[in-house]
Amino acid sequence: MSDTIKYILDEDRMPKNWYNIAADLPEPLAPVIHPGTGQPIGPEDLAPLFPMALIMQEVSAEREIEIPEPVRDVYRQWRPSPLMRARRLEKALDTPARIFYKYEGVSPAGSHKPNTAIAQAFYNKEEGVRRLTTETGAGQWGSSISFAGALFDLEVDVYMVKVSYQQKPYRRALMETYGARCVASPSEETNSGRAILEQDPDSTGSLGIAISEAVEIAATNDDTKYSLGSVLNHVLTHQTIIGQEAIMQLEMADDYPDIVIGCAGGGSNFSGLAFPFLGEQFRGGKAVRAIAVEPSACPTLTQGRYAYDFGDTGHLTPLVKMHTLGSAFVPPGIHAGGLRYHGMAPLVSHLVELDAIEARAYDQTECFKAAVDFARAEGVVPAPESSHAVRGAIAEALACKEEGQSRSILFNLSGHGHFDMQAYTDYFSGQLEDVQYDKDKLNAALAELPEIAAE
Ligand SMILES: *Cc1c(COP(=O)(O)O)cnc(C)c1O
C-alpha cells in the first residue's frame, strides 16, 4: 500500500445533482431586501443581473437540482476530483488523527471555482446572453469564468482588484489566454470606479469596489449579465459536488469525518465541502464539526456583525443578512486575495448563528508555515487562501495528538498556489507580515451599516 492513498471515483459515479441545503435548514434564511422599498425582493428584481435559471436556483427549496448534461460533460475533464489521505503529513505531525483532503486544484483554472463558472456560463448562454462581467480578487475567479466563457462562447470582462492586478500578472495573462478582458479596479470605465478614484487616486481596490463596477456594466447593458464567484445561494449549491463526491470517496476509505474544514472568503468552497455532510446531519445522520477558517486581517465571521448589508461598496446590490465588516471596509492587502471580502455567504452566516458551523481566524504567516509543512510532506503547494484550511486541519490534528484521540479530519484544498509563488518568496525572505486591520476603520464601516426594520 502506498503512503498516500488516492480514492478515485469513476466518472459514472460523479453526482448527477447539486445539493441545495435550503431544503434541510433548521430555520429558513432571512429574506433578501430591496434597499429602496425595504421589502423582500422577487425574482424579477434580479433579472437585469442574472439569467432566470440561476435566479430560480437562488430561491429554490428543492433538495436536488439536476446538473445539465453539457455541464457534466465539462466537469468530466477533471471530476471527480481526487480525495487523498495525507499519511505523510500525519506522520510528520505524529498525530493519531486521520487527515483527508479533497483536492480541487486539478481543474484547468487551478481551483474549485470552475464548478460554478461552468454552470453559470451554460445558463447564461442558454438565455441568449452575449457578455458576462465580473470581479476578481486574486484572479482565481476571473480565470475560472474566463475559461468557462471560452467554452460557452461568451465575452468576459473582469474587474480585478488593483493590488492583485499588480501582484499577480500571470493570473491576468491566464484570463487573456482564455480570451477575456481584464481591467484594474477601481477603473475609469464606470461611475463607481470614477467616484472611488476621485476620493482616493491611489486606491488599491477591494472586492466590494470591483463588484460595483461589474454590476454597473451589467445593469446598464441589455446583452450583458453579471456573474458572481461566491456568496450567493446558487454558487454554494454548485460547489456541493465537492462534498457529495467526498462522501462517496470516504465510503471507499471506510471512513466518515468528525471534522470538515474549509477556508472562507465568500464561503463557497467551504460550503461545497461541508453542506452535504451538514445535510446528512440535519436529516438525522452523524454529527460533524464544520469549521470555517478566515484570515485575521479580514475576520468577517469572527469579528463582523450579523446584519443586513450591501454586497458591494457602491451600494448597487440588494441587502442581504450576513456577517459583515461593513461595505465601506477595505481589508489590508494580504496575499490570500480571495479571502479579502467584507461580507459572507448568507447561508454560512445563518448556520454560524444557528451554531451548526464554527468559525476561526488565523494570521497569514502561520498559514504559510502550515502550507510549507504541507507541501514538504504531501508535495502539493496550496494557494494562499487554501493555506488557511491547511492551518485549521493541522491545528485539529495536533489537538488530537494532545488529547490522544484519533479523529477523522477532512479539509478542502481549494486550489494550488502555482500563480502565487511571489507570496511564498516573500514568506521565505521574511517579508511577509501579519498585517492587522484598522479597528477605527472597522468601527467606522460598521457605523455606516444600513438601518433596516426587517428581521
Ligand atoms: C476564491 C478562492 C477562495 C475563497 O472563496 P470561497 O468562496 O470562500 O471559496 C478559496 N480558495 C481558493 C483557491 C480560491 O480561489
The ligand as an ORCA input file, in Angstrom:
! r2SCAN-3c Opt
* xyz 0 1
  C     -11.622     32.276     -4.330
  C     -10.921     31.254     -3.563
  C     -11.254     31.001     -2.221
  C     -12.261     31.815     -1.455
  O     -13.566     31.817     -1.937
  P     -14.730     30.997     -1.280
  O     -15.943     31.426     -1.987
  O     -14.766     31.332      0.186
  O     -14.428     29.569     -1.508
  C     -10.588     29.990     -1.570
  N      -9.641     29.256     -2.178
  C      -9.288     29.476     -3.466
  C      -8.230     28.642     -4.068
  C      -9.921     30.482     -4.182
  O      -9.585     30.689     -5.446
*
